[in-house]
Every structure is written in structure tokens, then in C-alpha cells.
Amino acid sequence: MKRLICILLTLVMAFTIVGCEQELSQLNALFTEEYQQIAYDGMLHVYYLDVGQADSIFILLPNGENMLIDAGTKESGEDIVNVLGSLGVTDIDYLIGTHPHADHIGGMQQVVEDFDIGKIYMPKVSTNTKTYKNLLQAIKDKRYTITTAKAGVNILSEDNITATIVAPNSNEYDDLNNYSAVIKLTYGMTSFVFTGDAEKLSEDEIRTNIKCDVLKVGHHGSSTSTSKNFLKKTSPTYAVISCGADNDYGHPHNEVIQRLYKSGISTYRTDLNGTIEAISNGYTITFNSER
Ligand SMILES: [Zn+2]
């Protein structure tokens, strides 16, 4: 927990001299103060949290609202809650569970229990896992409802900020991964695509314009995803891969790394770079990372 907090503090303070040894109470004060400045600095901040072999992306929107896409594994739930709490976050405006696999919704039960949530988006598919059932129960207990995540759903549409769900485009898939909510977020001239674990089949079904500057690579860099065609359609300048060091799946697969490299795409990885922050002022994007 302390590690993640230190990581975020480091990013939030833009690598200033604040050390990581401070007591949590001091950190809270600093976070709260910094968060309030950042929340209204008119910039888009996207934090690809280092949650090991899992996904969790916290987004601070230029309008002061926030969004959490996935919440890592059950083990990460507490870390995420603590980090966001330390940032001064009390509400989550938009919570998206891309698909009901444990490395995406594992920590979400705790997030739902500990924060006030605005809107919750999840694809229309269920599983029999305890993790999924517990999450549904937590949502029900707080009398929240789930909005179906599917292509065409607008999460947010303001002057120069939009967040749109561009997949899934079908109602039935053999693989849960393909139910992944894929989101395109634009701010001014800049854009981001978040893919969950969508595989080639779903990638191919996306018909809307998904050209972007930053692509969160699908399925932790697995060769099931990020097809040549999809890279052509997204044509990103930057890619971010969320995966754990020495994971059992061999993610990211070499094939995908090569494809990104050959396309001249600058790639960040949570296993190598730790938590990664992308900041957009609407015109250009800059990156900070833990290492
Ligand atoms: Zn996954």
C-alpha cells in the first residue's frame, strides 16, 4: 500500500523533493491539497496504476470529475482505495468494469463499498465466480444500478471532453475477454483508447473512428490482441501495457512488442516503468513514470 501511495505521490508532486518516508497523515494532507489543485488544473491526467498482472486506470478529467476503469485483483482493492483516498477522492463519477475477470473487477467490490459512485458501466455478461457475485451484491447493497457497456454508449460528452464506449459490438462471444468495454476518451485534440482485454475478434468489429494518441494495449500485451489491423486503425504515438513482472502468461508477448516497435510506437509498461501518468493539455501529451 505504502509503495503505491509513494508512487502516486511522486507523480502528483511531479518528481519534486518530497520523500516517501512521511507519515500517512502528512501524505493525506499533501495529497488532498495537490489533488485539489490537479483536479482543477484544466488538464487530463491518466494514471495507469501498477497493479501487477491486472488492469486499473484512474483518470482525472479536466472538468474535475474522475473515472476509474477496472480495479485490479482482489489483493489490489485495498491499495487502490487507499491511494485514491489519500488523493482526496471521495466519489468516483464513472466506474467501469471492462469485463468480469478477476484481474479487472477483483478490487472493485471494495471500491464500491468505500466510495460514493456516480455511474457504473459493465458489459451484459455474467460469470459464476465469487468475485463477480460479491461485486454485484456490493452494487445492490448500495442501491446502485449498472448501465450496460456496449458500443455507442456515451459516458461523457462536454465541450471538448468526450468518453464513448466503442465495443463490444455483439451480444454473444465465446470468450469473456471480447465482452470488454473499449473506451475512447478525447480531450481537445488528444485522444486515448482503453481496451480492457478485447481480442482480435472485437477489435475487428469496431467500426467507429478509434484513431488515438495513446493506446492501452489489449489483454496485457497478449498476442490475442493488438492485431496489425487494429494498430493501423488506432495508429497511436504511445502505447501502455499493464502487466506484472514475470507473469505466468509471458505477457507481453514478443510478437506484440515487435509490432509496436516496428510501427515506431513509444511503449510504456507497468512491469518496467511502474505506475505511469499521461497528462494532456488538450494539445500535447506528456508522460511521467515511477521508473
Ligand atoms: Zn486481464
Residues whose N, C-alpha, C, O or C-beta is under 5 A from the ligand:
A	BS01	ZN	D103 D197
